[in-house]
Amino acid sequence: KVPFCPMVGSEVFSSEVKKTEILMENFRRAIGLRIRESKEVYEGEVIELNVEETEDPLGGYGRTISHVIIGLKTTKGTKTLRLDPTIHDSLQKEGVSMGDVIYIEANSGAVKRVGRSDSYATEFDLEAE
């Protein structure tokens, strides 16, 4: 598709504004930008949810989370993801448990709980509104 902006000669040759200024204004109006964004997303039913802990590097008796391991099942197959510990907080905030269908953005680490799987639908989900 060719960008097109109709112009009138009297508009260009008026004494009020420079000719180049009128032309530049019409060029800007004719240029159309299309921005397309692609995201890498993991979506599926949670079949495995493990938290790997290690000794606290600062010493003491506490333990820190080193990795979160999530198994996702889709119609195409299963995938096991080893994720950053910061995702553990967002998983807890969303209230993700086994049998939930979740959506994880790879770049930002945003987690969204989409719903409950059909195989777990007979069990009562008390957190659903």
N, C-alpha and C positions, 0 to 999 in steps of 0.2 A: 504494500500500500504506500503510495507516494504522498508525503505531506504537502498539503496545498492550502494557501491562504490568499484569497482574492484581494487585489489592490486596485485603487483608482488613481489615474495619473494626477489629478488635481490634489490628491492627498499628498503625493510625493513632492510636487513642485510648489507647495504653499510656502509663503515667506516666513511663517511663524516658527517652524522647526527645520533643522538641518535635514538634508536628503539622506545622509548616512544614518541618522538617528531613526528616521522612519523605516528605512530598510532593515536595520538591526532589530527594531521592534517587531516587524513582520516575520523576520527569520526566527526569532524566539518563539513567536506564536505558532509557527509552522512545525517546529521541532517537537516531536512527541516522544517521551521516554516511557519505555515499558520495563519495569523492574520485576524480575522473577527471582524468587528465593527458593532454594531447595534445602530441606532439612533432613537430617538422618534421624530416624525415629525407630525405637524398639517398642512394639506393642504385642501383647499376648496375655495369656492366662498364667498366673503365678503358680508354678508347681513345686518350686523350691525357694526357700528364703532362709539363708544362713548368714550369720555375722561372724567374721573371723576377728578374734581379739589377740592382741599381743601385750607383752609387759609394757608398762608406762615408761617411755624413754626418759622422763624426768626423774625417775626413781620413785620410791614409795611403794605402796601395796596395790594401787589401782591398776586397772587394765584399760587400754584404749582400743578403739575399733580400727583395724588395719584395712579390711576390705568387706564389702557386702556382696555375697554371691546370690544371684537371682536366676532361677530357671524359668524361662518363658516358653509356653506351648502355643503354637498357632496351627492353622489348618495345614500349613506347608511343612511343619516340623517343630522341633524343640531347639532352644538355644540357651546356653548357660553364659551369663554375663558376670564378670568380676568388676564391680563398680567401686568408685571412690567412697570414703566414709561420710562425706558431706551429704550423699544421697540418702543415707540412713535416716537423717533428721526429717527430710521431706517424705520418706516412706512412712515414718511414724505419724507425721502431721496429717497425711492422707488416710491413715488407718488401714494400710494395706495388709492383707493376710492371705493365706493359701486359698486359691480358688477365685481371687479377684482378677479382673481384667484391667491391666494398667498400661500406661503410655509414657515412655521415657524419651525425652529429647537428648540426643547424644552431645550436642555442643553445650547447651546450657545446664543440662542435668535436671531439668524440670520434670517432676513426676505428677501424673494426673491419674486418679482412679476413675476408670470409665464405668465399671459396673461389676456384676457378679457373673461367673461362668454358669452355663446351663447345667453342668454336672453337679454343681454345688448349690443350685437354686432351691433344692428341697430343704436344705439346712436353713435355719432361720438366721437372717442377717439383722442383728439388732441395731447396727450403726446406720442402716439405710433409713432415709426419711420417708 
